[in-house]
Amino acid sequence: MHERTSVAELATSLRRELSRYSPGEKLPSSRALVERHRVSPVTVSRALAQLTAEGLVVTRPGAGAYRARPRSDAPAAGDTSWQEIALSAESSADQVPRSVDASGVLVTLAAPPPGVIEFNGGYLPAVLQPEQALAAALARAGRRPGAWGRPPTEGLPELRDWFARGLGGPVGAADVLVTSGGQSALTCALRALAPPGAPVLVESPTYPGMLAIARAAGLRPVPVPLDADGVRPDLLADAFRATGARVFVCQPLFHNPTGTVLAADRRPEVLRIARAAGAFVVEDDFARRLAHEDAGPLPVPLAAEDPDGVVVHVSSLTKATSPSLRVGMLAARGPVLERLRAIHVVDNFFVPRPLQEAALELVGAPAWTRHLRAVAAELRVRRDTMAAALRLRLPGFALPHIPAGGYHLWLRLPDGTDEAPLVAAALRAGVAPAPGRPYFCAEPPAGHLRLSFAGVTDLAEITEGVRRLRTAADG
């Protein structure tokens, strides 16, 4: 059972039990709760913390937990309706809407209700995270001389060098900025490369978090369709000519959500087309460390084959480690690097030094290579298990591509199937898929689902989740 599921169930049980106690009365000790509910001390601590945050429980260090007394001095609710006018008002000089739709991002961040199988996750589960190696790296990092001091704004030189060596080609350590994860790097890149109101070319479909970043920056995403070999160069050239865009955002390796890899003959074409348009290519290389055991040799990043500074490269350690190891990088060459550096400093100052030191300790330890090998093997098994279950139970759902990297499968629904009701029915059946609509910035050609095989605990959850999805489809 997931730890967070245990926490939610215990918190629900304790809420029901609170009525037995008078306000201010002491609750059973943590040890008693552990024995009664047969959970770990950590689960008890987290459940009590949740009830404390809800104002139902008060904890006193060394004394225990008590039922909270009702508040009698709650302030009267104010009138915030004025904010609707303030937030919607736009000056005549800037007519770009600033509202942000984060629903596509929240789908992959929000924990599903207890008992619901998580097919919408975007991170490795605890059983695949290198928790012991991370803990050891953080402990060693905390003891390094100067570990709690202010780091260079661009990032620790050793970490910048490690990222640069992983890229290869013309990129050196001086061309790298350490960022707070990949999302922060993408945000910095789009703000640096395009002014509000400008078009930005994106693959269609594409990662909803990137669409949210673009819209939050006041940019206009313009879709460029993909096929089995990645973005189509002819349509990319047409889109540059039609829009005058100066930015194209892509995921050439194990694309999210389709899992496709940009074909070898298209790679130089994409760079040539962008260079002719006087445009930048933002390469989101999010899944390189999530290659499956059977992936074979990977193509080098586009940045490694770019002598002219067309590519702004983004990658992160987060996906391959833990959601909380938010350490990523931006790499760029030429004058654009100074603009990226300035925006990064204004937004973040710097990435906390202990986190950078811990990342260095992690990737420099023998456990790092072992971890990547273990993840590659496990993701392959999970992918094959999910694909087999889908072919058996949902043969009418198209599965056009089996990726050799990443953590999800992209399903096209049968013609006439309404995506939203199916997702709602799936939740009622006890499984949470990611709907396909947020991956399109224009009208989608059909209904889709993205199913993650990484966020679940084990293979049994994958087969059970597909069974529940079939139940939803039959309903």
N, C-alpha and C positions, 0 to 999 in steps of 0.2 A: 504493500500500500504506500502511496506517496506520503511523505512527511506532512506536506501541506494539507492533504486530505484528512489525516489524523488530527491535525490541529483544528481544522474546521469542524470536524465531528465532535471533538471534545469541547470546543467553545459552545457549540449548539447545546450539548448536554448540560454544561454548566449554567447556561442562560436559563434553562428550564428549572434547574435546581435552586436558582437564586431566590425564588419565591418562598422557600422554606426558611430563609434567614431574615432576621430583622435588619433594618438599616444599621450599619455599624457593627453587626455581628461578624465574628471571625469565621472564615471558611475552613474546611479541612486542610491540613498541611499538604505540601507538595508531595511528600512521601505517601500520604494516604491516598491522594488522587492517582499517583502512579500505580499503586497496588489495586485500587478499585477499578480503574479503567484499563489497566494493562497496557499502558503507553510508556514512553520514555520520559525521563525528567525534562528533556528539551521540549517535548510536545506540551507538557504541562506548563512550562514557563512561557512558551509562545501563546498558548491559549489564554492564559491569565493576562498576558500583555495585550492581547486583542480585546479582552473585556475591559481592561483598564483604559484603553484608547477610546472605547465606546462610552466610558463614564459609568459603567456598571459595577466596577470593582476598584478598590483602592488598595495598593500594596504598600507595606511599611517594612523597610529593610530590617531584617533580623526578627521581625514580629509575625509576618505572614500576610495573608490577603483577607480583606474585609468587604462585605457588601457596602457599596457606596450609598451615602445618604442623598436623598433627592435634593436637587438645587432649588432653593426658594428665591434666589436673587438673580434669576436669569434675565438678562437685559431684553427689553422689548425689541422685536424685530424692526429693523429699519426699512426704508423704502429705497430699493435699488433700481427701480424701473427707469430712472433717468439714464442708466448706463446703456440702455438699448439705443438711445439717440446718440450718445457720445461714441459708442463703438461702431455705429453704422455711418456716422458722418465722415465724409471724405472731402478733402480740399479740392479746389478746381485744378490745382497743379498735379494732383496724384489721384487718379480715378481707379487705381488697382484695388480690388477687394482684399481685405486683410484677414478675413475669417479663415479659420483652419479646420479642416475635417481630418481628425486623427483616428477615425473609426477603423480604417484599414490597418493601422499600426497597432491599435489596442487589441484587435482580434488575436494577434500573436503574443501580446504581453499579458493579457488578463488570464488569470487562472480559471479554468472551468469549474462549475459547481462540483461538490463532492460526488464521487461515483461516476462522473462523466469522463470518458476516455479522451485524452488530449491529442487530437490530430491537427490542431492549429498552432502548435508550438513552433518557436523559432530558435530554440537553444537546446544544447545537449542536456539530458536529464542528469540528476545527481550521480547515477550509477556509471555514467560515461565521463563525467568531469574528473580531472586530475586533482581531486581535493587534497590528498596527502601531499602531492608535489607542490600544490599551490600554498598549502599551509607552511611547508618547509621553506619554500622560496620567500614567503612573506616574513617568516621569522629571521631568516638570514639577512634579508634586505633591511629589516629594522635595526640590525646591529652594525650595518655598514657605517663607516665614518661619514658624517654629514648627511645621513639618509633622511633626516627630517628638516634639512635646510631647503632653501629656495633653489630649484633647478634652473638651468638655462631655459629661456622661454621657448626655444626651438625643440628642447628635449635633451636628454642625456646623450653625449656624443657616442658612447658605446652602443646605445640602443638605436640611434640613427644609423650607425654603421651596420648593425645587424640587419635592419630592414633593407638598407641599400644593397647589401650583399645578396639578399634574397631576391631582389629585383634583377640585378645584373644589368648588362648593357651600359649605356652612357650615364646611368644614374649613380651618383655618389652620395656619401653621407651628408654633404653640404646641401644637397637637393631635397632632404627629407625633413619634415616636421612631425613630431610626435603629437598625436591628438587624443582626445577622450573618446576613443572608439570610432567605428566607421560612420555612424550617423552624424557625429559632430564633424567629421572630415568632409562628408558630403555637403552638409550645411555650409561649411566654410567655402567649399569650392564653388557652389552655385551662387552664393552671395558675391564672391570675388569676380566671377566670370560674366555675369549678366545683370543688367540694371532692371529694376521693377518695371513690369509691363512687357519685357522682352519675351520672345518665344524661346523655348528650350526643347530640343528634339529628344524623344525618349523611345525606347523599344516598346512595342505593344504586343503582349502585355508586359508589365514591369513591376518592380517592387513598390508597394503602396507607400512605404516610408519615404521613398525618394519623391514621389508625387506630392506628398504632404509637405516636404521641404520646399519644393519648387513653388507650390501655391502660397506657402507661408511667406516666401520671399517676394511674392507678387509676380511670379513668372507664369507664363502660359505654356503648359506642356503640350507638345504636338506629337502624336503617335507615328512611329515608323514600324510597319509590320515585320514580324519574324517568319521564317520557315524553319525546316529541320536543320538548316546549316547556320542559323543565327540571323542577324539583321540582313535585309536585302540591300546590297549596295545601290542598285538602280533606284529604289524608292528613297534611300537616304539622300542621294544626290538630288532627286526631285524635291524632297522636303527642304533641303538647304536653299534651293533656288526659289521655291514658292514662299518661304517665310523670312529669308534673310537671317536665320538663326546663326548664332556664333558659338553654340554649345550643343554637344550630343552626349548624352549619358548612356552608358552601356555596361553590361555584364558579360564579357566575352567567354567566361569560363563557368560552366554549370549555372547557367542563367536562372534567375528566380523570376517566375515560377516554372518555366518550361523545362529546365535542366539542360538545354542545348549548349553546344560549344561552337563558337564562331569558327567556320571552316577555314583551313589554312590559306586557300586562295582568296578569301574575302578579307583577311586581316590587312594586307597592304592596301587593298582597295579602300577600306574604311579610312585609313590614315591619309591616303592620297586625296580622297574626296573632301575630308575635313580640311586638309591643308589648302586645297584649292579654294575652299569657301572662306578661308581666313578664320577658321573655327577651332575650338578646343574639343577634345574627346576626354570626358571624365570616365575613367576606367574603374569600375567598382569590382575589385577582385576579392569578393567576400568569401568565396568557397574554396580557395586553393588548398587550404589545410584540411578540407573535408573531402578530399578525393577518396574514392572507394578502392578497395584492395585490387579490383580488376581494372582500374582506370588506365593503366599503362603510362608511358611518358606523357607529361603534361606540356602543352605549348607554353612558351615563356610569356610573361605579361606583354601587352602591347607597348608599354613604356620602355621595355628592353629593346624594341625594334624601331624606336622613334628618335631619330637624330635631331629633329627640328623643334622639339618642345611642344608638340601638338597635344600630347597626352598628359593629363593630370591624374595621377594614380592614387587610388584609395584602397587600403586594406586594413585588417584588424586582427588581433589575437582573440577577440571575444568569442566568436562562433565556435572556435576549436577548444575553448577552455571553460569559461564560466561567464554568465551574464554580467557578473560584477567585476570582471577583469576588463575594464573599459580602457584599453590601450590600443590605439590604432595609429595610422600614419597617412600623411599626404606627401606625395613626391611630385615635383615639378621642376622644370628647367627654364631659365630665362627670366625676363622682368616680371612675369606673373607670380613667381615665387615670393617676391617682396610684398605683393598685395595679399597673397594668401597668409603670409606671416603676420602682417599687420592686423588682418581680420581675426586670425586665430588669437593673437595677444589681446585684442580688445574684448573678445567674447569670453576668453577663458583664463587669461594671464599665462597659465601653464598647467600641464598635467601634474598632479601631486607626485612629488619625488618618490615617496615610498612605493607607490604603484609602479612607477617606472623601474625602480630598483628590483621590485619583485618580479616584474616581467623579464628583466635581464637574467635574474637568478633562475627562473623557470626555463627559459629557452636555452640556457647554457648548461643545464643539468642533463645527465644521461636519461633521466626519466622522460624528458620531452620527446625524444625520438620514439621511445617505447609507447608513450601515450598516443602519438599520431598513428603508429602502426595498429594499435588496438582499436582506435576509432575507425580507421579505414576498414578493418575486418568486420567490425560490428555493424557499421552502416551498410556494408554490402549485404550481410545476412538479413538485416531489417528490410532493406529495399526489396530483396528477392521474396521475402515472406509476404510483404504487403502486395507486391505485384501479383504473386500467385493467388492470394486470397481475393483480389479484385477480379482477376480473370475467372475464378471459380464462381464467385457469388454475384458479380455485377458485370456479366459479359457484354451487356448493352452499353456500358460506359466506355468511351474510347480512351485508351492509354497509348497515345502515339509515340511516346519516347520514354525509354528506361535510362535514366541518367547514370553516369559513372562517377558522380560526385554530388555533393549537396545532401539535403536531408528531407526531400519531399518528392511527391509525384503529382503531376498535373493531369486532371481528368476532364475530358469534355463530356458534358451530359448529353443524353439522347435528345434528338430534335423534339421540341415541344415541351421539354421538362423545364419547369419554372424553378430557378435556382433558389430564390428566397424561401419559398415554402419547404423545399427539401432540406435546407439548412436548419430551419425551425423544427422540422420533424426529426432530424438527426439528433438535435439537442434533447428532444423529448425521449428519444430512444436511448440516450446515454452516450452519445459520441459527438465531439465538437470538430467539424471540418472548418477550413477557412473558405468563405465564399469567394468566387472568382471575380465578381464585379469590381471590387476595389483595385484590382490589378490593371484595369483599363482606364485611360484618361478620356476616352471617347466611348461610343456605343460598342459593347462587346459583340463579336460575331455569333456567340452562342453562350449557353450557361456552362460554368466550369466550377470545379472544386480543387483546392490545393490540400493535399493530405500529407502531413508530416509524419515520418516514421522515426524521428529522433527523440521526440519529447516524451514518449511512453516509457514505461518501466522495463518491459520485456516483450518477447515475441508473442506471448499469449495475449497481451493487450492488443497487439496489432490485429490478430485474427478475430478476436472478439469485437474489436471496433469496426472491422469491415462487416461482420455479421450484423451488428446493430445498424450500420449504414444501409444494408440491404433491407432490413426491417423498415427503416424510414422510407426507402424508395418504394417498397411494396404498399406502404400505407397510403 
